Amino acid sequence: MTRALTVLTTTDSAAKAEELARGAVEARLAACAQISAPVTSVYHWRNAIETSEEWQVLLKTTEDRYEALEAHLLAHHDYDTPEIIATPVVRGSAGYLAWIAAESAEQA
């Protein structure tokens, strides 16, 4: 079975977070997505330190679907350089990991 991943991205509104989450799940690029917010982000951008309120989207997918999910997020995100970070799932319940693989599998 392919390895499960959690993929994190952020955006500047609840509506945009839901669009990114729903679009990825509808396209079967992720089995599910969770939206957490608001979070405060502090970062360097264009020679300044910025602070902004953001919504985090955590998507559950597989290694096999990562490239397509990343392409989808880049195509639908409005940030110049969106945060897209994938972390491998080291352990998880067999049933849940199988569900992620089944629900994010490419459809024939």
Solvent accessible surface area in square Angstrom, and as a share of the most:
residue,aa,sasa,rsa
1,M,174,0.78
2,T,43,0.25
3,R,122,0.44
4,A,9,0.07
5,L,11,0.06
6,T,33,0.19
7,V,0,0.00
8,L,42,0.21
9,T,0,0.00
10,T,6,0.04
11,T,0,0.00
12,D,67,0.35
13,S,32,0.21
14,A,54,0.42
15,A,67,0.52
16,K,69,0.29
17,A,0,0.00
18,E,87,0.39
19,E,123,0.55
20,L,6,0.03
21,A,8,0.06
22,R,139,0.51
23,G,20,0.19
24,A,0,0.00
25,V,54,0.31
26,E,121,0.54
27,A,49,0.38
28,R,74,0.27
29,L,14,0.07
30,A,1,0.01
31,A,9,0.07
32,C,30,0.18
33,A,27,0.21
34,Q,100,0.44
35,I,74,0.38
36,S,57,0.37
37,A,47,0.36
38,P,84,0.53
39,V,42,0.24
40,T,101,0.59
41,S,25,0.16
42,V,101,0.58
43,Y,86,0.33
44,H,143,0.64
45,W,92,0.32
46,R,174,0.64
47,N,162,0.83
48,A,44,0.34
49,I,121,0.61
50,E,68,0.30
51,T,90,0.52
52,S,37,0.24
53,E,97,0.43
54,E,13,0.06
55,W,46,0.16
56,Q,58,0.26
57,V,0,0.00
58,L,60,0.30
59,L,0,0.00
60,K,19,0.08
61,T,0,0.00
62,T,5,0.03
63,E,82,0.37
64,D,112,0.58
65,R,28,0.10
66,Y,44,0.17
67,E,141,0.63
68,A,41,0.32
69,L,0,0.00
70,E,54,0.24
71,A,58,0.45
72,H,30,0.14
73,L,0,0.00
74,L,91,0.45
75,A,79,0.61
76,H,115,0.51
77,H,19,0.09
78,D,86,0.45
79,Y,65,0.25
80,D,105,0.54
81,T,97,0.56
82,P,17,0.11
83,E,59,0.27
84,I,30,0.15
85,I,91,0.46
86,A,41,0.32
87,T,71,0.41
88,P,55,0.34
89,V,37,0.21
90,V,135,0.77
91,R,207,0.76
92,G,42,0.40
93,S,74,0.47
94,A,83,0.64
95,G,56,0.54
96,Y,94,0.36
97,L,40,0.20
98,A,42,0.33
99,W,99,0.35
100,I,3,0.02
101,A,24,0.18
102,A,60,0.47
103,E,59,0.26
104,S,0,0.00
105,A,40,0.31
106,E,132,0.59
107,Q,106,0.47
108,A,156,1.21
